């Protein structure tokens, strides 16, 4: 048993606090990971305020890199000493999605069987089965994706963001949206995920990439990551702005990275005939939209949601790390600040204010 520090949401809406937690040695199929970095993601805030469930207390954090320090019986995916990115899609290989060759939709992903606890024995529910705002965490071995490419110490903070938000955005463009060279793409909402979708569209070879947001600073950041045009939807109509920039037709692909009814309808109406809409912004429970069925039929194309950007970590993480090292994907631009475990609660406030793409916790090496 290992006694370490971790950031815990003890009850709904309570400030996240640094607590002493107990992490067991790995059992069969599990890996113990010394955490190096962990990004502060909107999903962690959802856990804290009860937007994911009521299984408090939660051990927060999931966008992480680390070093495997021990493995359990039967583990072949990773070895002690491996540098890894943690993921929350450890595919089972046996469910109906995996059997039909679509493991990125796996319906029975694996987590560690044993529970981490507070000192008094209270079991912790790890965020997305990871719980990486901690000095050590216990995960299913399949949640570890080995980093084969040599990295400098300061690069792990950026690479760790592939564990969730950045990959969700890039995958929404490349995997779900299937961007082709020369296409036009519009992204509504330029937070961390939306900006990553813009970077993904650029990586895939889109030639017209339109960033839409109400914040000029976010739009400037989007331009640094690949946007060729911007529309401030506080002062201009988003749909008309996208149409004007695409010859009056609309974009081949429009990505809603906000997830509210208004932005979804903007995305639906800003696409070209036979164009695609991808929803990657996470809606609040109960959100509804009034979608005219005749427009669904007459516009053609497709309307899809992106689950984790339809990402398969074993396939996509190594490729994206290589693109980063080659200078084609600027992951460093997503790291707005580097903080300690004790700064996580303040980082949630910074996130709410829209002042960062990502705050990243760095732990002692």
C-alpha positions, 0 to 999 in steps of 0.5 A, a space after each residue: 500500500 502506498 500513501 500519497 497526496 491526491 486532489 479529491 472532491 469530497 462532496 458535491 460543490 465542495 472545494 477540491 482539496 489535497 488529501 492523503 490517499 492510499 493506493 494498493 499494489 497492482 493486482 492482475 491486469 493492473 498497473 501502478 503509475 507514478 504521475 508526472 503531469 495531469 491537465 485540468 479538464 472541464 470533465 474534472 469540474 463536472 465531477 466536482 459539481 455533481 454533473 457526472 454522478 453522485 459517487 463521491 468522493 471522487 479522485 480527480 484528474 485524468 489527462 496524464 503522463 507517468 512512469 509505470 512503477 509496478 505491474 500485476 500478474 498477466 500484464 504484457 502491455 507495459 513494463 516497469 519504467 515505461 513512460 506512458 500516457 493514460 487513457 480512459 478507453 482500455 478496450 476489452 476486445 470482446 464486446 460487439 463493437 470490438 468484434 466488428 472491428 470498431 474498438 474505438 466504440 468499445 462498450 466495456 472498457 476496463 478500469 482497475 479492479 481494486 479501489 484507492 481509498 482515503 486514510 479512513 478506508 473510504 473508497 474513492 471513485 477515480 475520474 474516468 477510471 484514472 484519478 491522476 491528480 495524485 502522486 501515484 494512481 492505479 489503473 488497468 494496464 490497458 489504460 497505459 499507452 507507451 510513449 516510444 518517442 524520446 521526450 524532454 522533461 518539459 514536453 510531458 505536460 503537453 503530451 499528457 493533454 492527448 489523454 482527453 481534451 486535445 485528442 477529443 478535438 483532433 479526433 472530432 476533426 480527423 476521425 469523426 469528421 473525416 476531414 479531407 485535404 482541401 476541405 473547409 471546416 468551421 469550429 464553433 467554440 474555441 476552448 481547449 477542445 475546439 482549438 484542438 479540432 482546429 489543429 486537427 483540421 490543419 493537420 489533415 490538410 483543410 484549406 479553409 478553417 473558420 474559428 467561431 467564438 465570442 472571445 477575440 483572444 480565443 480567436 487569436 489563439 485559434 489562428 495560431 493553431 491553424 485557423 485561416 479565418 475567424 468570426 466573432 459571433 458576439 458581433 456577427 451572425 455565425 451562420 452567415 459569417 461561415 457562409 460568406 467565407 465559403 462562397 455562400 455554400 457553408 462548410 464541408 464540416 462544422 464542429 460544435 465544440 460547445 454543446 448547447 442548442 443554439 450552437 448545434 443549430 448554428 452548426 447544422 445550418 452552417 454546413 454545405 449541402 451533403 456536409 457533415 456536423 460533428 457534436 463534440 461539446 458535451 451537453 448538459 443532461 436534458 438539453 434538447 433541440 428542435 430539429 426540423 426533419 425536412 431540413 435533415 432530409 433536404 440537407 443530406 450529409 450526416 450529423 454525428 457525435 464524437 465519443 472521445 474523438 472516436 479515438 483508439 489510444 494505441 493507434 492515435 497517441 503514438 501518431 500524434 506524439 510523432 506529429 508533435 515532435 516533428 513540429 506539425 502539431 503545437 501541443 505546447 500552445 495548449 499549456 497555459 500554465 504549470 501548477 502544483 496539486 494545491 493549485 487545482 481548485 484555483 485552476 477551476 476558477 481560471 477555467 470558468 473565466 475562460 482564461 486558459 486552454 489548459 492548466 497542467 499539474 506537474 508533480 515532482 520527478 
